[in-house]
């Protein structure tokens, strides 16, 4: 059950025991937005973001907030259960090597444009049209930061593949452009903001609907981006082990959607939060080296049918590189094939993240676990 903060315009419901001061201040700002609906829901993986905390859920009446979606529009997870039951170390290493060779990682892009029928459906919105050529080379690329490809052993007896990635530079450029549009509109209309990073767009304006259209297109691109990488990875697995794909789950955790809650249609913003409607499959990854989970939503209305999107950061990237011990973090990765080799890679080490099992304990009223996934090999962007 969540604990409550009742000092702001709307309540804040927290599924987290200890929240950092920056994230809490951002949650208070959200609760004082005049269009915020019912309450603000804070997930157990919450930490500070831009304007809105990551791991936050905002239901808005008639408004959409670009920074309540985030800069990696459509970022999310794709998990596939394979027909494989075991994987020898030699085969795992060969698979990792081939993935790193075939899938562009970090800031790498494809050298040529990639085919996708979705490019033909691109909306006639300036920022989308401006970024299309670049997006054609970014389709099927992992990106950097916390994006990853992981090979995992499932508690169901199957080997799973999990991919975490989003809309690449496409979403970043779209988010940035419409945040500036929102700030200009709020200034022009004389709207009062608790934080300039929470600039918003009314849904009954052209700007608001253009952003909503562009955001949904970026989500479509992000979903296709994950699917394209999964095709590449599954082809490698098929070549090396004759495995095939049995089922998959492909979800976003940075987006906004019109949904009906408590009898009213509102714009639900999930920034680092996963939809958890009743019986809806979901994916909650841990940190590098820890368990991840396939879950089923419990449809809890208090969280606007949402749950955590992962372990959540315990410290910033630079802080992790400065303060974590490389040898200690490598010990946490024993039994997992990985590339945690230098101090510069400590920004994604296990110690930079919260305890995923504690996150899962705090949201037992939001999701139930269906499969536990133990990492065998991890590839970071």
matplotlib code that plots the C-alpha trace (Angstrom):
import matplotlib.pyplot as plt

x = [0.0, 1.3, 2.1, 0.6, 1.8, -1.1, 0.6, 0.1, -2.8, -3.2, -2.0, 1.2, 1.0, 4.4, 5.3, 8.8, 10.3, 13.1, 12.9, 15.7, 15.0, 15.2, 12.7, 10.4, 10.5, 9.6, 6.7, 5.5, 5.6, 3.6, 1.0, 0.6, -0.1, -3.6, -4.5, -3.1, -5.8, -6.6, -3.0, 0.6, 1.8, 5.5, 6.9, 9.5, 12.3, 11.9, 14.8, 15.2, 14.8, 14.2, 11.0, 9.3, 10.9, 11.7, 9.4, 6.5, 2.9, 0.9, -2.7, -3.5, -6.8, -6.7, -2.9, 0.2, 3.7, 6.7, 9.1, 6.6, 7.3, 11.0, 13.7, 13.8, 10.3, 9.1, 12.0, 11.0, 11.7, 11.4, 11.7, 11.6, 11.3, 13.2, 13.0, 16.5, 16.8, 20.6, 23.5, 27.1, 29.7, 31.5, 28.3, 27.3, 30.6, 30.3, 26.7, 27.8, 30.7, 28.4, 25.8, 28.5, 29.6, 26.2, 24.2, 25.4, 26.0, 26.5, 26.6, 27.1, 24.5, 24.0, 26.0, 23.0, 19.2, 17.2, 13.9, 10.7, 7.1, 6.6, 8.7, 6.0, 3.5, 5.6, 3.4, 3.9, 5.3, 8.5, 10.7, 9.7, 10.4, 13.7, 14.9, 13.7, 16.9, 18.9, 16.3, 16.6, 20.1, 19.3, 16.6, 17.9, 20.6, 20.9, 22.1, 24.2, 23.8, 21.5, 20.4, 21.3, 20.9, 20.9, 20.8, 19.0, 18.0, 14.3, 12.7, 10.4, 13.4, 13.8, 16.6, 15.3, 16.6, 15.9, 16.5, 16.2, 16.2, 14.1, 13.7, 17.3, 18.1, 14.6, 12.8, 15.4, 15.1, 11.3, 11.2, 13.5, 11.7, 8.3, 9.6, 10.8, 7.4, 5.6, 7.8, 7.1, 3.3, 3.2, 5.0, 2.7, -0.4, 0.8, 0.6, 2.2, 4.6, 6.1, 9.0, 9.8, 10.7, 7.0, 5.9, 2.7, 0.6, -3.2, -4.6, -7.1, -4.3, -2.5, 0.8, -0.6, -2.0, 1.1, 3.3, 0.9, 1.0, 4.8, 5.2, 3.1, 5.1, 8.4, 6.9, 6.1, 9.7, 11.0, 9.0, 10.2, 13.8, 13.6, 12.0, 14.7, 17.4, 15.6, 15.4, 19.2, 19.8, 17.4, 19.1, 22.4, 20.9, 19.4, 22.7, 24.6, 22.0, 19.1, 16.8, 13.6, 11.3, 8.3, 6.7, 7.6, 6.6, 7.3, 6.4, 7.1, 7.9, 8.3, 5.0, 1.7, -1.7, -5.4, -7.0, -10.1, -9.6, -12.2, -14.8, -12.8, -10.6, -7.2, -3.7, -1.6, 2.1, 4.4, 8.0, 10.0, 6.9, 5.2, 1.6, 0.2, -3.5, -5.1, -3.3, -1.2, 2.2, 5.1, 8.9, 10.8, 14.6, 17.2, 20.6, 23.5, 24.1, 20.8, 17.6, 14.9, 11.2, 8.4, 5.3, 1.5, -0.4, -2.8, -4.8, -4.4, -6.4, -4.4, -1.3, -3.3, -2.6, 1.2, 4.3, 8.1, 10.1, 13.3, 15.7, 16.0, 19.3, 20.8, 23.4, 24.3, 26.7, 29.6, 29.1, 29.2, 32.4, 34.0, 32.8, 32.2, 35.0, 35.7, 36.9, 33.9, 31.4, 33.1, 32.6, 28.8, 29.0, 30.5, 28.9, 27.7, 29.6, 30.1, 32.2, 32.6, 36.3, 37.2, 36.3, 34.5, 32.0, 31.1, 28.2, 26.1, 27.6, 25.2, 26.1, 24.8, 21.2, 18.7, 18.0, 15.6, 14.2, 13.4, 11.7, 9.6, 8.7, 7.4, 5.0, 3.3, -0.1, 0.8, 2.2, 2.7, 5.9, 5.4, 9.0, 12.3, 15.2, 18.8, 21.5, 23.9, 25.5, 25.1, 25.9, 25.7, 25.4]
y = [0.0, 3.5, 6.1, 9.5, 13.1, 15.5, 18.9, 19.9, 20.8, 17.1, 14.0, 12.2, 8.5, 6.8, 3.2, 3.9, 4.0, 6.5, 9.1, 11.6, 15.2, 16.3, 13.7, 14.6, 18.3, 17.4, 15.2, 18.2, 20.4, 17.9, 17.8, 21.6, 21.7, 23.0, 20.3, 17.3, 14.8, 12.9, 12.5, 11.9, 8.2, 7.6, 4.2, 2.3, 2.9, 6.7, 9.1, 12.7, 13.6, 16.7, 18.4, 15.2, 12.3, 9.1, 6.5, 9.0, 8.8, 12.0, 12.0, 15.3, 16.8, 18.3, 18.9, 17.1, 17.8, 16.9, 16.5, 14.2, 11.8, 12.4, 12.8, 9.1, 8.9, 5.3, 3.9, 0.5, -3.3, -6.2, -9.7, -12.9, -16.5, -18.9, -22.6, -23.0, -24.5, -24.3, -22.4, -23.4, -20.7, -21.1, -20.6, -17.7, -15.9, -16.5, -15.1, -12.0, -11.4, -11.7, -9.4, -6.7, -7.1, -7.1, -4.6, -1.0, 0.0, 3.3, 6.2, 3.9, 3.9, 1.8, 3.0, 2.7, 3.5, 0.6, -0.4, 0.0, 0.6, 3.0, 5.6, 5.9, 6.8, 9.6, 12.6, 15.9, 17.6, 19.6, 17.9, 14.4, 15.2, 16.9, 13.8, 11.1, 10.6, 10.2, 7.8, 5.5, 4.8, 4.5, 1.9, -1.3, 0.3, 0.0, 3.4, 4.2, 4.8, 2.2, 0.5, -3.1, -6.5, -9.4, -13.2, -14.7, -18.0, -18.1, -19.8, -21.3, -23.4, -21.3, -19.0, -15.4, -12.4, -9.0, -5.6, -2.2, 0.7, 3.6, 6.0, 7.1, 10.6, 10.8, 11.0, 13.3, 15.9, 15.7, 16.0, 18.9, 20.8, 20.5, 21.3, 24.6, 25.0, 24.4, 26.9, 29.6, 28.9, 29.0, 32.3, 33.7, 32.6, 33.8, 30.4, 30.1, 27.1, 25.6, 24.6, 25.8, 22.2, 21.3, 23.5, 22.0, 22.1, 22.1, 19.2, 21.5, 23.4, 22.6, 22.4, 20.0, 17.6, 17.9, 16.8, 14.0, 12.8, 13.1, 11.3, 8.4, 8.1, 8.1, 5.3, 3.4, 3.9, 2.8, -0.4, -1.2, -0.4, -3.0, -5.5, -5.0, -5.7, -8.8, -10.1, -9.8, -11.4, -14.3, -14.9, -15.2, -17.6, -19.6, -19.8, -20.8, -23.0, -23.6, -21.8, -20.1, -17.5, -18.8, -15.5, -11.9, -8.8, -5.3, -2.4, 1.3, 3.0, 6.6, 7.8, 9.4, 7.9, 8.9, 6.5, 6.4, 6.5, 7.2, 7.9, 10.5, 10.4, 11.9, 12.0, 9.5, 10.3, 7.4, 8.6, 5.5, 3.7, 0.6, 0.0, -2.6, -3.1, -6.3, -9.4, -7.2, -8.8, -6.5, -6.4, -5.0, -5.3, -5.3, -3.8, -5.4, -8.6, -8.9, -10.6, -9.2, -10.1, -10.8, -9.7, -9.5, -6.3, -6.3, -3.3, -1.2, 2.0, 3.9, 3.9, 4.6, 0.9, 1.5, -0.1, 0.4, 0.3, -1.2, -1.0, 2.8, 4.6, 4.9, 7.4, 9.5, 8.3, 10.5, 9.7, 6.0, 6.3, 8.3, 6.3, 2.6, 0.1, -1.7, -4.9, -5.1, -4.4, -7.1, -9.6, -8.9, -9.9, -13.4, -16.0, -13.3, -12.6, -8.9, -5.9, -4.2, -3.7, -0.1, 2.7, 4.5, 1.6, 1.9, 4.2, 1.1, -1.2, -3.0, -0.6, 2.4, 0.9, 0.2, -3.4, -4.8, -7.3, -4.4, -2.6, -5.7, -6.1, -2.5, -3.0, -6.3, -4.6, -3.5, -6.6, -10.3, -12.1, -14.8, -15.5, -14.6, -14.1, -14.6, -12.9, -15.1, -12.4, -8.7, -6.2, -2.4, 0.4]
z = [0.0, -0.8, 1.8, 1.4, 1.3, 1.8, 2.0, -1.7, -3.9, -4.7, -2.7, -3.6, -3.3, -2.9, -3.4, -2.1, 1.4, 0.9, -1.9, -2.6, -2.0, -5.6, -6.8, -3.9, -4.8, -8.4, -7.2, -5.1, -8.2, -10.1, -7.4, -7.6, -11.4, -11.9, -14.4, -12.4, -11.8, -8.5, -7.3, -8.3, -8.2, -7.4, -8.2, -6.0, -8.6, -8.5, -8.8, -10.0, -13.7, -15.7, -14.4, -13.5, -11.5, -13.4, -11.9, -11.8, -13.1, -13.8, -15.0, -16.6, -17.5, -21.0, -21.1, -22.2, -20.7, -22.9, -20.0, -18.3, -21.1, -21.2, -23.9, -24.9, -26.1, -26.3, -24.4, -23.3, -23.1, -25.5, -24.0, -26.0, -24.7, -26.8, -27.4, -25.9, -22.4, -21.7, -23.1, -22.8, -22.0, -25.3, -27.3, -25.1, -25.7, -29.5, -29.4, -27.5, -29.9, -32.9, -31.3, -30.7, -34.2, -35.9, -33.8, -33.7, -30.1, -28.3, -30.8, -33.8, -36.6, -39.7, -42.6, -44.9, -44.6, -43.1, -44.6, -42.5, -43.8, -40.9, -42.6, -45.2, -42.4, -40.9, -40.0, -41.7, -38.6, -39.1, -36.5, -37.6, -41.3, -40.4, -38.5, -40.9, -42.8, -39.6, -38.2, -41.2, -40.2, -36.5, -36.8, -35.3, -33.1, -29.3, -28.2, -25.1, -21.4, -19.7, -22.9, -23.1, -24.7, -22.2, -22.5, -19.4, -17.9, -17.0, -14.0, -16.5, -17.9, -21.0, -22.2, -22.8, -24.7, -23.3, -25.0, -23.5, -26.0, -27.3, -30.1, -30.3, -31.5, -33.1, -29.8, -28.2, -31.0, -30.9, -27.1, -27.1, -29.8, -28.2, -24.7, -26.2, -27.9, -24.6, -22.7, -25.3, -25.3, -21.5, -21.5, -24.2, -22.4, -19.0, -17.4, -14.0, -13.6, -10.4, -12.6, -16.2, -17.0, -16.5, -19.5, -21.0, -24.1, -24.1, -26.1, -27.8, -29.5, -32.7, -30.8, -28.2, -30.8, -33.0, -30.0, -29.2, -32.8, -33.0, -29.6, -30.8, -34.0, -32.0, -29.9, -33.0, -34.2, -30.8, -30.9, -34.4, -33.3, -30.6, -32.9, -35.5, -33.0, -31.7, -35.3, -35.5, -32.2, -32.9, -36.2, -34.3, -31.8, -34.6, -36.4, -33.2, -31.4, -33.8, -31.3, -32.3, -30.7, -28.8, -27.5, -26.9, -25.0, -26.4, -24.1, -23.6, -20.3, -21.5, -23.0, -22.5, -23.4, -23.2, -20.7, -18.6, -14.8, -12.2, -14.8, -16.7, -19.8, -18.9, -20.4, -18.3, -18.5, -17.5, -17.2, -16.3, -15.4, -16.9, -17.6, -15.3, -16.2, -15.0, -16.4, -18.8, -19.3, -18.4, -18.0, -15.1, -15.6, -12.8, -12.9, -14.8, -12.9, -11.0, -11.7, -14.0, -14.0, -16.3, -14.5, -14.8, -13.9, -11.1, -12.4, -9.2, -9.8, -7.2, -9.4, -12.5, -13.4, -13.4, -11.9, -11.8, -15.0, -13.5, -10.6, -10.8, -10.3, -6.8, -7.9, -10.9, -13.6, -12.6, -8.9, -9.7, -11.7, -8.8, -5.8, -6.8, -6.5, -9.8, -8.3, -5.9, -8.8, -10.9, -8.1, -8.3, -12.0, -11.3, -13.5, -16.0, -19.3, -19.3, -20.4, -17.0, -17.3, -16.6, -14.2, -17.0, -17.3, -13.6, -14.5, -15.3, -12.6, -10.2, -7.4, -9.3, -9.1, -6.4, -5.2, -7.7, -5.2, -2.8, -5.7, -6.4, -2.7, -2.6, -5.5, -4.6, -4.9, -8.5, -10.2, -9.7, -10.9, -13.6, -14.6, -12.8, -15.2, -14.2, -16.4, -18.3, -20.6, -20.8, -23.5, -22.7, -25.2]

ax = plt.figure().add_subplot(projection="3d")
ax.plot(x, y, z, "-o")
ax.set_aspect("equal")
plt.show()
